[in-house]
Amino acid sequence: MDLREELEGRVKKLENFIEDKGFGSKQLKKAKKVQRSINAVVLLGSLITLAGVTIWILNRD
């Protein structure tokens, strides 16, 4: 079991190295930033929409 954990750790380190220094690493970092921004915009838009619908429901007579 210990050997397996050690190998998994080494593979994870290698994967992280490739992610940081490999081909396309700059594009990957840019894509992650864009994805975070899109997620934030979608969350904010959803909250605003939910608040608007709630206000509309409470104020309609």
Secondary structure, 3 states (H helix, E strand, C coil): CHHHHHHHHHHHHHHHHHHHHCCCHHHHHHHHHHHHHHHHHHHHHHHHHHHHHHHHHHHCC
